[in-house]
Amino acid sequence: KIQRWKRAFTLAKVLVAENDRRAMKVSIGRAISQGLQKAWEALTRYYQEMASTRSMVKQMALRLIQGELSLGWTKLKLVYQSRVEKERKRIASQTAAARFLSERLVKLGNMKARSGADVRESVITRIQQRFRRYRQDAIFTKSYPLTAGMMSRVQQAKVGKQVDFQMASTSSDEALKLCLTNESRPQWEAGRESLRGMRPIATYSEEPEPLSTVTLYVSDNLASLSFAVADSMAHENAALQKADWAKYINMDRISSIILHADPPVNAEFTGLQDDGKNVCWLRINGPRLAWDKRIHTDMVTGHKSIQGADDAFSVPAMLNRQDPVQWFTVKAKNVHASVHAHGESGEDPTTFVRIHILGWSFRSQEEKSTQPQYRFKTSSGADANAVVSVPVSSDDFVAPDDAEVAVEVFQVRHGHEDADLEKKDLVNDDRYQLRYVGRARFANIFGHPLNTVLSENSNSYSVQGYSIALGHAPYGAHGGELLLGHLYADFEISLRKDQVSPAAKL
């Protein structure tokens, strides 16, 4: 190598061209710098190896000296790394979820909501599919309850059923009088004849019908409820009676149905089906024409006049605005009875009473005595009274004047005295029997009219120990042999202006 360098220097002396000399100079400089660079890299690598060895030896010595701390430190680092990784994954999951929700919201914003008709059609379609699947499975296993000889409820309603029926209706002219105010009524009276030329849309029969046995059926298009008068061949010719003129009510004009309505109490109501025993009376109400307003007919002259509030919808308007309104409250307490009957084994009968007041029904606890003292309980078991509150238009109200208090006394059959009262079915349960009924009009209890009675007694009036005659169900007592006992109660009426019903506060 030295010989080569010597030869290179010798040749350099004979180089005449400047470029050759420059090239030789650059080559020698590069050779020298390359050697220095390699030496420096070797020195640096040697130093790094020595430092790494020294650090490793130091760490090993420290680990050997502090073995327990070393294990804890190692575990601490692993736990820290694990937590850092979980936090990183959580942030990534949140970011992905936010991105997914934003995309879904964008898609939902671009979608159009289905209409009510589409939703209804899809629901009905699913119900039909499920029912078809159930019907096929039931027919295959021979457990389908409906056979070819059975009729559905709709078919039974169209064929009809024999019922006892009484209808009280209001004519179209009277309905308009109730709806119109005192100012607009003369204008209608003046143009009534011209309005008669218009073809009205009849929704019910205007002529009243006395209590009788009729065939109740629904029209083929399920639009009306009809009552055809029955004859002696009712059961054989039930289908032919539909051709006869029948009373009817449009289904869409029925506002409410009251089950266990006040039973009819009239000596002329004899000859009904099953002598009126073991029956359930219900009342079908048409559209509400007015609130606290009625048509009064003079018993002497027959003249009809409108009584009550001028605006037939003033009470609903005040209730809708949550304004204070006059509340007519009826309270019945200290209810006890005296019945002329005995139990099945000769001992005192076990009875309970149900009182109907202004559309509300109150049921007492069972009592075993011929002179029971009936008690009413709340859902929590506390003693309570039968209290009902209804809103009226003003101090000159007329709505409750024709109202009644109806009572039903049920006798518990022998062996069922300790049965759960809440689980009894008043219609189909054979553990008890409706024995006695009775009723009394508000006018007979408090006097007539009620607004005058309250105004003369500072808006509060009570009657102690009023007696209601009891007779055989469902006709009641009319004196003589039909009288089976009495029901006594303290009744109280009051009038108070408040935003909330007084009965709801009790």
ABEGO torsion letter per residue (X at the ends): XAAAAAAAAAAAAABABAAAAAAAAAAAAAAAAAAAAAAAAAAAAAAAAAAAAAAAAAAAAAAAABAAAAAAAAAAAAAAAAAAAAAAAAAAAAAAAAAAAAAAAAAAAABBBBBAAAAAAAAAAAAAAAAAAAAAAAAAAGABABBAABBBAAAAAAAEBBBBBBBBBBBAAAAAAAABBAAAAAAAAAAAAAAAABBBBBABBABBBBBBBBBBBBBAAGABBBBBBBBAAAAAAAAAAAABBBBBBBAAABABBBBGBBBBBBAAABGBBGGGBGBBBBBBBBBBABBGBBBBBBAAAGBBBBBEBABAAAAAAAAAAGBBBBBBBBBBBGBBBBBBBBBAAGBBBBBBBBBBBGGBBBBBBBBBBABBBBBBBBAAGBBBBBBBBBBBABAABAAAAABBBBBBBBBBBBGAAABBAAABBAAABAABBBABBBBBBAAAAAEOBAAAAAAAAGGBBBBBGBBBBBBBOAAEBAEEAABAEBBBBBBBBBBBBBABBAAAAX
